[in-house]
Amino acid sequence: MAKKRILAVDDDASICDFYQQSLKLLGYDVEIAANARKAKEALARQKPDLILMDIMMPDQDGISLTRELRGDPKTSDVPIIVVSGLADGGTLNDALLFGAVDYMVKPIDVEALKAKMERTFAALEKRKAK
């Protein structure tokens, strides 16, 4: 089976390093985008199987980017897991409302992230099978 491609969008370099190392170890191909503009460039090049989306970013926040990607037929079906340093219910609720499939609160626990990603991929497979 081909490796799943993950696009990780985060402006924090240490989080990007974490994604690169931990997701590679889990057997995923990882592309990092440091901001919304770079994320859009990456999406124009190749569609990932899943997006990990930071909420607080300098150029465009992750929630409005999630909403934008949901509205674009080219990216509307790519699952997005929102990752945030904020654990407040309103922010997370907005993320889910605008189309995220799940969310993680930083600091990221690699086992919890792996479980959420696997659950997301399993749900997608079920949907395709119908």
N, C-alpha and C positions, 0 to 999 in steps of 0.2 A: 504494500500500500504506500502511496506517495506520502511524504511528510506533510503535515498540515502547516500552512503558512500563517504566522501571527504578525499583525502589525501592532506594535506597542507605541502609543503616543504619550510622551511625558517630557516635560521640560527639565526634569531633574536628572542630571547625568548619572548620579549614583543609582537611581531607580532603573535607568536604561541599562546600566551595567548588570544590575541584578536580573533584569528580564533576559538580557543576552545570555548570561551564564546559566540561570536556572531553567529557562525554557529550552535551551539547546540540550541540556542534560536530560530533559523530559522527552527529547526526540522531536522537537518542533523546529521549523525554520523561522527565524525571527528577523523582522526588519524594524528598525527604530526610527521614529520621527520625533524631533524635539519640539515641534509645534504644529498647529493646525495646517499651516501652509505646506510644510514638508509632508504631513500626512496626506494631504490632497494630491501632492506630486507622486507620492508612493502609490496611492490608489489609482492614479491615472496610468501608471506603469503596469501594475499587476494587482489583481483582486485577491485579498487575503481570505483565509477561511474564518478568521476571527480578529476582532480589533479589541485591544486593551486600551481604554481611553481615560486619560487623566482629566479631571474636571478643571482644576485651576491652571490655566496656561496664559502666557502673556498676550498672544495675538488674538485668540478666539477661545472662549471656554469650551470645555468638552461637551457640555449639554447642548449648546447651539450647534456645534459640529455634528453631534449625534443626530440632531433633528434634521440638519442639512443632508447627511448621508442617507437617512431614512427616506427623504423626499426625492432622492436621485435614483432612477430605475437601475442604474449600473451598480449601486451599492446598497440598495434598499434591503437586500436579503442577507447581508453580511452581519452575523451576530456581533454585538458590541457589549463588552463587560466594562462598566465604568469603575475606575479606581480613584479613590479620593482620600485625602488626608482629613476631610470633614466627615464626621459620622452623623451629621444632623439629618434627621428624617426628611425635611423639606427638600434638601438637595438631592438625596437619593430617590425620593419620590418623583421629582422632576425628571431625573435621568431615566427612570423606568417609564414614566409617562411619555417621554420623547423617543422611546424605542430601544433603550438598553435592555438586554435580556437578563442581566444580573449586575451585581456590584460587589466590590471589595473595598475594605477600608484599610488604609496604610497604618502601620507597617504591614507589608504583605507577607502572609504566611504561605510558603511555597506549596505545602500540601493542600491547603484550602483553595489556592488558586488552581492547582492541578485538578482538584475535584470539580470546581465550578466549570472549568474548561471542558473536562470530559463529559459532564452532565449536559453542557450546551451542545457538544458534538453529537451525543447520543440522541438528544431531542431532535436535532436536525436530521439524523439518519432515519428516525421514526417518521418524520414528516415526509421525507423523500420516498419512503417505502409505501406510503399510502397511495 
